[in-house]
Amino acid sequence: MVEQRIPFVKVELDEADIAAVERVLRSGWLTTASQVKALEAELAAYTGAPYVNAVNSATAAMHLCLAAWDLGPGDEVITTPYTFTATANVIVHTGASPVLVDVRESDANIDPELIEQAITPNTKVILPVHISGEPCDMDAIMDIARRHGLKVLEDAAHAIGTIYRGRPCGSLGDAAAFSFYANKTMTTGEGGALATADEGLSTRVRKLTLHGMSKDAYNRYGAGGTWRYDIEEFGFKDNLTDIAAALGRSQLARLEQFIEDRTRVAQRYIANLRDEPDILLPLFSEENRHPWHIFMIRVREGAQASRDDVIAGLTERGIGTSVHFIPLHYHTAYKKLGRWQEGDFPVAERFFAGEVTLPMYPGLTNAEVDEVCQALRETLHGT
Ligand SMILES: *Cc1c(COP(=O)(O)O)cnc(C)c1O
């Protein structure tokens, strides 16, 4: 094994993060209470969404949202094959069917022009994914949704800090799910949140987050709480702990700095690799703010080296990479549904075939970025 000198991702933790967690541990109250409440309020202020439900993952946030919208067998949700499996798993778990449409060549986000022709009388929700944090064409998507009476749930796992045409992600669709997984732009270890302007949705999600209980555990055990509760419907167990929320608050306080650092890294990659003929750099729109959750490049078709050669070459040089994403319809579980075949989504498949995700994190130095670029050129040209 070659020693990995530049990892693909590095968690950005400081003493303030550690102290925040320690304070919760010493307080004696570990699970959902004041820290979660405070994180929700701070996320609401940051995203411009009046209601935020902090939960234990983005997957849970999406699942709870679809469940709160009463999705079930016979319903259809439109999304793309170019995403992480969580996006579609949660659709399947409600009993509804994922309907996949292809992405755009420009940014690997859902192609609004393909949404409309996929709508049937059973369609209930459009579930766009902001790949790498570059926003989908939300104005077009919301226009389609309004004309057809559909809800829009954004998979915003990459998009905390995204600003679309002046509006922060979290106040674009009917609801947006953020991820605070360990390798995401800000982290709580495991965690996520649902942001919405719909008070009824937020209230129902809160109930479904904790077993369908009429009162949350804080009210039950806190001062003035009573032992009485009622199970009003069959819910789940997806609440966030105060330990995690304290870390989230500390991270959120530094998020703008993280994004500034990520932008520096992205700009250096772009300046460095602009003239490299064998790769395609990520395309993004100047009218939006990109939080640069990940930096995705593509090895051009017909280049001397293949994508797999590039990954092997970078690995040999101690540089970590990843690939986003193996299209959903390539996976066994999706094949078993018998609805899609290789070739059905040519843009997503082409994207995947050449994609390499380069190291990206706030602490990546300019010298390290230059080293990654130099190693990349060597692997592309065999020098
Ligand atoms: C990370 C990720 C998720 C899942 O987030 P969790 O918080 O781990 O549930 C969903 N969708 C996309 C696109 C992701 O990258």
The ligand as an ORCA input file, in Angstrom:
! r2SCAN-3c Opt
* xyz 0 1
  C     -24.481     11.895      1.335
  C     -25.669     11.896      0.418
  C     -26.941     11.502      0.847
  C     -27.177     10.865      2.181
  O     -26.843     11.654      3.252
  P     -26.904     10.983      4.718
  O     -26.869     12.163      5.627
  O     -25.700     10.108      4.840
  O     -28.166     10.228      4.799
  C     -28.004     11.644     -0.005
  N     -27.848     12.121     -1.256
  C     -26.645     12.490     -1.724
  C     -26.537     13.037     -3.108
  C     -25.509     12.362     -0.915
  O     -24.302     12.675     -1.390
*
